[in-house]
Amino acid sequence: MDDERYDDEGRAPLAGYAGLIGGFTAGAAAYAVVFRRLGRRPPEQVPPWDVALLGTATFKAARLLSRDKVTGVVRAPFTRREGEGEAAEVMDVPRDGGGAARRAVGELVSCPFCMAAWVGAGLTGYYAWAPRAARLVCAGLSAITVADWLEYAWTGTQQAVEG
C-alpha cells in the first residue's frame, strides 16, 4: 500500500486498516452463515425503543472500551496513555512502532466513534440472536449512561450552588 501518498505525514496505516476491515467483514459473514444455518431469522422489525436502547448501550460500551481507566489493560498493547480527560476518562494514543496492524488497532481502540461501529455491530448481532437477553445487557449499559448524566447534573448543580 502507498501509505505515504495517502496523508501528508505518511502515518496512516492503510495495510492495518485493510486488515481490520477484512476481519470485520469476515466476522460478519461468519455470523450470518451460522445464523442462517441454525435456522435463525432476523426480526421482522426493530421497534424505535429498541433502536434507542441499542444506541445508548453502544455509546456507553464504546466509551468504556476506549476511554475507561480499567479497560486500559485491553488497549495497552496498542496504545499509550497521553493524559486524562473529563470524568476520570483517559486519553490514549496509538503506539508508534510494531507495524501497520498495531497502529490501526491502536487507532480503533482509542477512538469511541470508531469503537461504536464494532460495538454496535456486536450488539445488533446479539439482539438478532437473543433479543430478550440483548435488551437486558443494553438496559444495563443504558442505565450506566443515565447514571453518568445524573452525576454530571449533580456535580453541575453543586458547582452552581457553591460558585
C-alpha positions as CSV (number, residue, x, y, z in Angstrom):
1,M,0.0,0.0,0.0
2,D,1.1,3.5,-0.7
3,D,0.7,5.0,2.8
4,E,3.0,7.9,2.1
5,R,0.7,9.3,-0.6
6,Y,-2.5,8.9,1.4
7,D,-1.7,11.5,4.0
8,D,0.9,14.3,4.3
9,E,2.8,12.6,7.1
10,G,2.7,9.1,5.7
11,R,1.4,7.8,9.0
12,A,-2.0,6.3,8.0
13,P,-1.6,2.5,8.5
14,L,-3.6,1.6,5.4
15,A,-2.5,-2.1,5.5
16,G,-3.6,-2.2,9.1
17,Y,-7.0,-0.6,8.2
18,A,-7.4,-3.2,5.4
19,G,-6.8,-6.0,7.9
20,L,-9.3,-4.6,10.3
21,I,-11.9,-4.2,7.5
22,G,-11.2,-7.7,6.4
23,G,-11.6,-9.1,9.9
24,F,-14.8,-7.2,10.5
25,T,-16.2,-8.4,7.2
26,A,-15.1,-12.0,7.8
27,G,-16.7,-11.9,11.3
28,A,-20.0,-10.5,10.0
29,A,-20.1,-13.1,7.2
30,A,-19.3,-16.0,9.5
31,Y,-22.0,-14.7,11.9
32,A,-24.5,-14.5,9.0
33,V,-23.7,-18.1,7.8
34,V,-24.0,-19.6,11.3
35,F,-27.2,-17.6,12.0
36,R,-28.8,-18.9,8.8
37,R,-27.5,-22.5,9.2
38,L,-29.0,-22.7,12.6
39,G,-32.4,-21.6,11.2
40,R,-32.4,-18.2,12.8
41,R,-34.3,-15.4,11.2
42,P,-33.8,-11.7,11.8
43,P,-36.6,-9.8,13.4
44,E,-39.4,-8.6,11.1
45,Q,-39.0,-5.1,12.6
46,V,-37.0,-3.3,15.3
47,P,-39.1,-1.0,17.5
48,P,-37.9,2.5,17.9
49,W,-37.4,1.9,21.7
50,D,-35.0,-1.0,20.9
51,V,-33.1,1.2,18.5
52,A,-32.7,3.8,21.3
53,L,-31.7,1.2,23.7
54,L,-29.1,-0.3,21.3
55,G,-27.8,3.2,20.5
56,T,-27.4,4.2,24.2
57,A,-25.8,0.9,25.0
58,T,-23.4,1.2,22.0
59,F,-22.4,4.7,23.1
60,K,-21.6,3.5,26.6
61,A,-19.8,0.3,25.7
62,A,-17.7,2.1,23.1
63,R,-16.8,4.8,25.6
64,L,-15.9,2.2,28.3
65,L,-13.7,0.3,25.9
66,S,-11.9,3.3,24.5
67,R,-11.7,5.7,27.5
68,D,-12.1,3.9,30.8
69,K,-9.1,3.6,33.0
70,V,-9.7,-0.1,33.9
71,T,-10.1,-1.2,30.2
72,G,-6.7,0.3,29.6
73,V,-5.3,-3.2,30.1
74,V,-7.0,-4.1,26.8
75,R,-5.7,-1.0,24.9
76,A,-2.2,-1.1,26.4
77,P,-0.5,-3.3,23.8
78,F,-1.7,-0.9,21.1
79,T,-1.8,2.5,22.8
80,R,0.0,4.6,25.4
81,R,-1.6,7.0,27.9
82,E,-1.3,10.6,26.8
83,G,-3.4,12.2,29.6
84,E,-6.6,12.3,31.5
85,G,-9.9,13.6,30.2
86,E,-13.0,14.7,31.9
87,A,-14.9,12.5,34.4
88,A,-11.9,10.2,35.1
89,E,-11.6,9.2,31.4
90,V,-8.2,8.7,29.9
91,M,-6.8,9.8,26.6
92,D,-4.8,7.1,24.8
93,V,-2.9,7.4,21.5
94,P,-1.7,4.7,19.2
95,R,1.8,3.3,19.9
96,D,4.5,4.0,17.3
97,G,6.3,1.0,16.0
98,G,5.1,-2.5,15.6
99,G,3.8,-2.1,12.1
100,A,0.6,-1.0,10.5
101,A,-1.6,-3.6,12.2
102,R,-0.6,-2.4,15.7
103,R,-1.1,1.2,14.8
104,A,-4.5,0.6,13.2
105,V,-5.8,-1.4,16.2
106,G,-4.4,1.4,18.4
107,E,-6.4,3.9,16.5
108,L,-9.5,1.8,16.7
109,V,-9.4,1.1,20.4
110,S,-8.6,4.6,21.4
111,C,-11.5,6.2,19.4
112,P,-15.0,5.9,20.9
113,F,-16.5,6.8,17.5
114,C,-14.5,4.0,15.8
115,M,-15.4,1.5,18.5
116,A,-19.1,2.3,18.2
117,A,-19.3,0.7,14.8
118,W,-17.8,-2.5,16.1
119,V,-19.8,-2.5,19.4
120,G,-23.0,-1.6,17.5
121,A,-22.5,-4.5,15.1
122,G,-21.9,-6.8,18.0
123,L,-24.9,-5.7,20.0
124,T,-27.1,-5.8,16.9
125,G,-26.0,-9.3,16.2
126,Y,-26.7,-10.2,19.8
127,Y,-30.1,-8.6,19.5
128,A,-30.9,-10.6,16.4
129,W,-29.8,-13.8,18.1
130,A,-31.3,-13.4,21.5
131,P,-33.5,-10.2,21.7
132,R,-34.5,-10.6,25.4
133,A,-31.0,-11.2,26.6
134,A,-29.6,-8.4,24.4
135,R,-32.2,-6.0,25.7
136,L,-31.2,-6.8,29.3
137,V,-27.5,-6.2,28.5
138,C,-28.4,-3.0,26.7
139,A,-30.6,-1.9,29.5
140,G,-27.7,-2.3,31.9
141,L,-25.3,-0.3,29.8
142,S,-28.1,2.3,29.2
143,A,-28.6,2.6,33.0
144,I,-24.9,3.4,33.4
145,T,-25.3,6.1,30.8
146,V,-28.3,7.6,32.7
147,A,-26.3,7.4,35.9
148,D,-23.4,9.2,34.3
149,W,-25.7,12.0,33.2
150,L,-27.1,12.2,36.7
151,E,-23.6,12.5,38.1
152,Y,-22.9,15.4,35.7
153,A,-26.1,17.1,36.7
154,W,-25.4,16.6,40.4
155,T,-21.8,17.9,40.0
156,G,-23.0,20.9,37.9
157,T,-25.7,21.7,40.4
158,Q,-23.2,21.6,43.3
159,Q,-20.7,23.8,41.4
160,A,-23.5,26.3,40.6
161,V,-24.6,26.5,44.3
162,E,-21.0,26.8,45.6
163,G,-19.7,29.1,42.9
